[in-house]
Amino acid sequence: MRQFPEAKAMLEKSIAADPKSGSSLVSLGMIHLSENREDEAEKVFQPMIEAEPGNYLAHFYYGEMLLGKRRYEDAINSYKQAIC
């Protein structure tokens, strides 16, 4: 519904309560991508992937971010991690 400010506020509260909340972190990264803020998304996705290497959504959206930055090989590798 593109209510990004409201969604970000709620996600930030959720992350403050549980800094390791994978779903909240991935959702925040997705919002950054939707706002074309790839650098902010990368700051969310990289540590998320390191903390939870099996989180397929983090890998998928990280791949989307890499694709937007035209880092094609890295994007392909991230997509592959999403399906493994």
N, C-alpha and C positions, 0 to 999 in steps of 0.2 A: 504494500500500500504506500510505499515510499515515505513513510513517516520516520525518516532517519534521525532527526534530533531526539524524538521521544524514545525510539528504539535504542539509540546509543546510551541514553541516560539509564534506561532499565538494564542494559547489558553491563554498563560500568558498575552499577550497584551489585549485580550478580557476580561480577568478577572480583569486586572488592570483598564480597562475602566468601567467595571460593576462587582464589586466583588460578586454580588448576582446572576450572570448569571448561572442559573441551568444547562443549556445545556453545557456550557463551562466547568463547574466544573465536571460534570459527564463524559464528554469526557476526561478531564485530568486524572480523576481517572481510566478510562478504559485504557488509555495509560500506567499508572503505573502498572496496572494488567498485561498488555501484556508484560511488561518488567520484570515481576516477582518481582515487588517492592510493595509487599502487605502492608508494613508499611506506605509507602507514599500514597498508595490508601486509606488506612483507614483514614489518616489525611484529605483527601479530602471528603470522603463519610460521615463520622460521622457528621461533622458540616452541611453538605448539607442536610442530613436527618432531623436533628434538625430544620433547617431553613425551609425546604419544606417537611414536613412529607408525603405529597401526591405524591411526585415525584417517580413514580414506577421504573424508570430506576435506580435511586440512590439505591433504595432498592434491585433491582435485582442484580446489580453489587456489592453491598456491600455483598449480599448473596454469590456471586461467590468468593469474597475475603475471606469470613469466611469459605467457603467450602475448599478453598486452605489451610487454617490454621487448618483444621480438627476440626473446631468448629461447629459441625453438627447441634446441637439444635438451636444455634444462626442463622445459615444459613437458616434453615427451617423457623424460625420466620421472617427473613428478606424477604424470598421468599413469605411468606403469606402476608406480608405488601405490596409487589409489586402487588399482585392480588386483594387487597381490595379496 
